[in-house]
Amino acid sequence: MTDNRMKPVVRIENVGKRYRIGALHPGYLTFRELVGGALAAPWRRLRRAGEDARTFWALRGVNLQVRQGELVGIIGHNGAGKSTLLKILSRITRPTTGEVEIFGRVGSLLEVGTGFHPDLTGRENVYLSGAILGMRRAEIARKFDEIVAFSELEKFIDTTVKFYSSGMYVRLAFSVAAHLEPEILIMDEVLAVGDAAFQQKCLDKMREVRRAGRTVFFVSHNLPAVTRLCRRVVLLERGQVVADGEPQEVVNRYLSAGWRTGALREWGGADAPGDAAARLRSVRVRDEAGETAAALDIRRPFRIEVSFDVLESGRVPVAVVELANEEGTVVFGTRETGGEWRGRGRPAGRYTSAVTIPGNLLAEGSLVAHVSLVSHAPAAALHAHAPNAVAFQVVDRAGGDYEGPLPGVVRPLLEWATRLDAGGG
Amino acid sequence: MSLKTSDTTGRSLAPAPAPPTLQSAASTDDEGEARGPRVLVRSEESGVQLNLGDLWAYRELLYFLTWRDIKVRYKQTLMGALWVVIQPLATMLIAALVFGKFARLDSGPLPYPLFAYSGLLLWTFFSSGVTSGTYSLVSNSNLVTKVFFPRAFIPAAAVGAGLVDLAIASVLLVGLAAYYGVGLTPSLLLAPAFVALAALLALGAGMLVSALTVKYRDLRHALPFTMQFWMLASPVIYPTEIVPDGWRWLLYVNPLVGILEGFRAALAGTPVPWPLVAVSAAASVVALLVGYYVFRALEDTFADVI
């Protein structure tokens, strides 16, 4: 009865987080603006401290209690407050209201390769990244051989990581992360991007962590994985907890609420996904005629256009588009592999990459596109990740070129040939 | 604002002071099942949390970040450590020509080249500590938005890495002293104390400037200019004796004066100007306290604005 498992290890009480949405520089002010603003209209600055149209609540009135050993899935649409909640739990940012009480060491994995430095060797990065993720030096030294063995990079461990392929880089980074043993683990699904084998490793690791009696928070759009792994799922909508309980029930509720994103997604200033090198600006679905469209004829090709800013000249960020269906199954992923900008260092500026998806390929239903910006040189980097960037419906208006419905996540129109091999006389 | 610190403690420390009602629950067979150290995250409205416990819990990270800064700086460089000598040396040579030879400034007991090099050594340490700490906080934005750790370690690591540069550049100082026949005196033992004061001042200023720069980006344009201004306002390449009587009070406004003059007095074995040193010591401590307080006050918003 007095078992620790009954006591919450994480207590979130009335947590709210308010962000300011500015006009010109949403994130930060310049000193000139501060001084100028203060001189011009002191009363306006005072008023700005309170409620007004330029603020919004990313989280509001969130209450959660999590017991030891629970694996809690957190789902919700983009902008529902999942990332903000994770950032508050991992102490990266402070809540505007309320408080969070945590018992135990928190390890947060919000991206792969946190703290990696391209100019250092694999060995050096294991130590650096381990220390940044919260491991002690003695602990890293003890687990070092195990970490290297897990990554299968024994031969290259003294090579500078900028010479690693992106696969090697991710393997080493994940292996450091996998050996982190915090009492409370916070994982973002960004960690689960990559090839299928890598995702599997990631999910296996989470099971292992749960078996060891640790507490895990797992944010994901991968609904099958959430349903499989978690016994408890929390659904966030517009910063509030709207459902908390049995996975299947919560997931169904989430699906029925629809994607809540349209065929066009634009980002303003600082809330645009991105980093110092590249930033997403907009994602748009255009039909064959070039119109922005949320409903597409199953037989006709359409385009997904990704506009982004390259902020650091010389980088080669390319757009990656992943289409997922209502079950969260990724139908396919595609990224820019040709064209005049292939492999060329890009001068800073605004770019638009468009991919054409042929007609008679996707199955009928609603689809969502996860969009990312990645580069592979000089170091593998994930610049931006916008899950559920745009959503659209593929509609079979007139029976298409098919005769009746077909099962499957794709519905390609394939060539069939039939010949008469032996006549009946 | 309240000055409460969070109750963060590391694993290696004594068990965290858990509320008494929970202590009776320690009936588990496995360390992994006991509830770990308690952290209470309060809202922004509850004021500045100093989180001094975090500094201790993460102390090893300070070492790693310093080590990273040093490693990265010397990798893939043609002449490696020579650069940290060349920079003050080149400035010393031109100053020796202009002020020592042409203007014939009287640099007191130390020959002018030694006088200027010792000043430039400390100045370079101080200014690069503040400057690289400031740039390093913004360039590490990927860390700041993705993982928790005491961010004050970023400017602190810049100062720590600067100490290594200082040690390397000191080799030439020793060489110059030997060349000019400046003897060893017991007062030389005081020299590290002035380096320590310079480090404290650089750390305080570095935390203050770096935190403000995250919030007000345009401050970074003011930094090179301010540093140049500060160098000219300090007796780095000229002796304090050239300051006219009516202006001497200015020496007491600038905390670097006591550090530079004290350091040179320690080298030359002349009497240490204690009143100036007292000003520097007090200013360094105040800078450290104010710097850390301002840094903490702004740190919690870094991830939101960087």
Boltz contact constraints between the chains, C-beta under 6 A:
constraints:
  - contact:
      token1: [A, 2]
      token2: [B, 25]
      max_distance: 6.0
  - contact:
      token1: [A, 4]
      token2: [B, 25]
      max_distance: 6.0
  - contact:
      token1: [A, 4]
      token2: [B, 28]
      max_distance: 6.0
  - contact:
      token1: [A, 4]
      token2: [B, 33]
      max_distance: 6.0
  - contact:
      token1: [A, 4]
      token2: [B, 35]
      max_distance: 6.0
  - contact:
      token1: [A, 9]
      token2: [B, 35]
      max_distance: 6.0
  - contact:
      token1: [A, 27]
      token2: [B, 305]
      max_distance: 6.0
  - contact:
      token1: [A, 28]
      token2: [B, 215]
      max_distance: 6.0
  - contact:
      token1: [A, 28]
      token2: [B, 217]
      max_distance: 6.0
  - contact:
      token1: [A, 28]
      token2: [B, 305]
      max_distance: 6.0
  - contact:
      token1: [A, 30]
      token2: [B, 216]
      max_distance: 6.0
  - contact:
      token1: [A, 30]
      token2: [B, 217]
      max_distance: 6.0
  - contact:
      token1: [A, 30]
      token2: [B, 218]
      max_distance: 6.0
  - contact:
      token1: [A, 31]
      token2: [B, 216]
      max_distance: 6.0
  - contact:
      token1: [A, 31]
      token2: [B, 218]
      max_distance: 6.0
  - contact:
      token1: [A, 31]
      token2: [B, 219]
      max_distance: 6.0
  - contact:
      token1: [A, 90]
      token2: [B, 148]
      max_distance: 6.0
  - contact:
      token1: [A, 91]
      token2: [B, 148]
      max_distance: 6.0
  - contact:
      token1: [A, 92]
      token2: [B, 148]
      max_distance: 6.0
  - contact:
      token1: [A, 92]
      token2: [B, 303]
      max_distance: 6.0
  - contact:
      token1: [A, 93]
      token2: [B, 303]
      max_distance: 6.0
  - contact:
      token1: [A, 93]
      token2: [B, 304]
      max_distance: 6.0
  - contact:
      token1: [A, 94]
      token2: [B, 44]
      max_distance: 6.0
  - contact:
      token1: [A, 94]
      token2: [B, 300]
      max_distance: 6.0
  - contact:
      token1: [A, 95]
      token2: [B, 43]
      max_distance: 6.0
  - contact:
      token1: [A, 96]
      token2: [B, 44]
      max_distance: 6.0
  - contact:
      token1: [A, 97]
      token2: [B, 43]
      max_distance: 6.0
  - contact:
      token1: [A, 98]
      token2: [B, 43]
      max_distance: 6.0
  - contact:
      token1: [A, 99]
      token2: [B, 42]
      max_distance: 6.0
  - contact:
      token1: [A, 100]
      token2: [B, 41]
      max_distance: 6.0
  - contact:
      token1: [A, 101]
      token2: [B, 40]
      max_distance: 6.0
  - contact:
      token1: [A, 102]
      token2: [B, 39]
      max_distance: 6.0
  - contact:
      token1: [A, 103]
      token2: [B, 35]
      max_distance: 6.0
  - contact:
      token1: [A, 103]
      token2: [B, 36]
      max_distance: 6.0
  - contact:
      token1: [A, 103]
      token2: [B, 38]
      max_distance: 6.0
  - contact:
      token1: [A, 104]
      token2: [B, 36]
      max_distance: 6.0
  - contact:
      token1: [A, 105]
      token2: [B, 36]
      max_distance: 6.0
  - contact:
      token1: [A, 110]
      token2: [B, 146]
      max_distance: 6.0
  - contact:
      token1: [A, 111]
      token2: [B, 146]
      max_distance: 6.0
  - contact:
      token1: [A, 114]
      token2: [B, 146]
      max_distance: 6.0
  - contact:
      token1: [A, 114]
      token2: [B, 147]
      max_distance: 6.0
  - contact:
      token1: [A, 115]
      token2: [B, 143]
      max_distance: 6.0
  - contact:
      token1: [A, 119]
      token2: [B, 72]
      max_distance: 6.0
  - contact:
      token1: [A, 119]
      token2: [B, 75]
      max_distance: 6.0
  - contact:
      token1: [A, 128]
      token2: [B, 64]
      max_distance: 6.0
  - contact:
      token1: [A, 128]
      token2: [B, 68]
      max_distance: 6.0
  - contact:
      token1: [A, 131]
      token2: [B, 60]
      max_distance: 6.0
  - contact:
      token1: [A, 131]
      token2: [B, 61]
      max_distance: 6.0
  - contact:
      token1: [A, 131]
      token2: [B, 64]
      max_distance: 6.0
  - contact:
      token1: [A, 132]
      token2: [B, 147]
      max_distance: 6.0
  - contact:
      token1: [A, 137]
      token2: [B, 60]
      max_distance: 6.0
  - contact:
      token1: [A, 183]
      token2: [B, 36]
      max_distance: 6.0
  - contact:
      token1: [A, 213]
      token2: [B, 32]
      max_distance: 6.0
  - contact:
      token1: [A, 213]
      token2: [B, 33]
      max_distance: 6.0
